[in-house]
Amino acid sequence: MVEAGETDIARDELVWLLSECPDFLDAHVHLGLIALEDGDPKLARGHFGRAYELGLRALDAADNSHPLPYVRPSNRPFFEAAKGLVHCLIATGREAMTKDIQRRLAQLDPTDPLGIARMTGIQGT
């Protein structure tokens, strides 16, 4: 829908999906992207932050101490949410919060496929 220029319809559908399943990580990521396109980094930060938080909760509940490679399609929304959150935090003047996110992601996938270390200014961690 977004690719076809139907952003309003996509937004409505995603909001409806979240009303039925508030923990749908992908829906939060897509709403975050739409909010960024609409020039609303605070709203985007809320959606990306929620998706990132959902991912962390799932990892903690699973007691995951292994790598979580971005190359696996099922892991990508979590990393994309984190990247969106970092972008929004930088855009809203909250750069200090990004360092914790970058460190956590570096533990999960040290290859940093989305360049989050560059975004946060942390190199070689």
C-alpha positions in Angstrom: 0.0 0.0 0.0 2.8 2.4 0.9 4.6 1.6 -2.4 1.4 2.4 -4.3 1.1 5.8 -2.5 -1.7 4.7 -0.3 0.0 5.7 3.0 -3.2 6.7 4.7 -4.8 3.3 4.1 -1.6 1.6 5.1 -1.5 3.6 8.4 -5.2 2.7 9.1 -4.6 -1.0 8.4 -1.5 -1.1 10.6 -3.3 0.7 13.4 -6.2 -1.8 13.1 -3.7 -4.7 13.2 -2.2 -3.2 16.4 -5.6 -2.9 18.0 -6.0 -6.7 17.5 -2.3 -7.6 18.3 -0.5 -4.7 20.1 2.7 -6.7 20.1 3.0 -7.0 16.3 6.6 -5.8 15.9 6.5 -5.4 12.2 3.4 -3.1 12.3 5.2 -0.8 14.8 8.2 -0.7 12.5 6.1 0.2 9.4 4.2 2.8 11.4 7.5 4.3 12.5 8.7 4.5 8.9 5.4 6.2 7.9 5.7 8.7 10.8 9.3 9.5 9.7 8.1 10.1 6.1 5.4 12.4 7.6 8.1 14.3 9.4 7.0 13.2 12.9 10.2 11.8 14.6 8.5 11.7 18.0 5.7 9.5 16.8 8.2 7.4 14.9 10.3 7.1 18.1 7.3 5.7 19.9 6.7 3.0 17.4 10.3 2.1 16.9 10.8 2.2 20.7 7.9 -0.1 21.2 9.1 -2.6 18.6 12.6 -2.5 20.1 11.2 -3.0 23.6 9.1 -6.0 22.4 12.2 -7.6 20.9 14.2 -7.1 24.0 11.4 -8.6 26.1 11.3 -11.7 23.9 15.1 -12.1 24.1 15.0 -11.7 27.9 12.1 -14.2 28.2 14.0 -16.7 26.1 17.2 -16.1 28.1 19.0 -15.6 24.8 22.7 -15.3 25.2 23.5 -16.3 21.7 24.1 -14.1 18.7 21.0 -12.9 16.8 22.2 -12.5 13.2 20.5 -9.8 11.1 20.9 -12.1 8.1 18.0 -14.2 9.3 14.8 -12.6 8.0 12.9 -13.1 11.3 15.5 -11.0 13.1 15.5 -8.1 10.7 12.4 -6.2 12.1 14.1 -6.0 15.5 17.3 -4.5 14.1 15.3 -2.2 11.8 13.3 -1.0 14.8 16.6 -0.3 16.7 18.0 1.6 13.7 14.8 3.7 13.5 14.9 4.3 17.2 18.5 5.5 17.1 17.7 7.7 14.1 14.8 9.3 16.0 16.7 9.7 19.2 19.5 11.5 17.3 16.9 13.7 15.5 15.2 14.6 18.8 18.5 15.4 20.7 18.7 12.3 22.8 22.0 11.0 21.5 23.1 9.7 24.9 20.4 7.0 24.8 21.7 5.6 21.6 24.9 4.2 23.1 23.1 1.6 25.2 21.1 0.5 22.1 24.3 0.2 20.0 26.1 -1.8 22.7 23.2 -4.2 23.1 23.0 -4.7 19.3 26.8 -5.2 19.1 26.4 -8.1 21.5 23.6 -9.7 19.4 25.2 -9.1 16.0 28.8 -7.8 16.0 28.8 -7.4 12.3 26.7 -4.2 12.6 25.0 -4.7 9.3 22.9 -1.5 9.5 25.8 0.7 10.5 24.4 1.7 13.9 27.9 2.2 15.4 28.5 4.9 12.7 25.2 6.5 13.5 26.0 6.6 17.3 29.6 7.6 16.8 30.8 4.4 18.6 33.5 2.6 16.6 35.3 -0.6 17.4 33.1 -1.9 20.3 
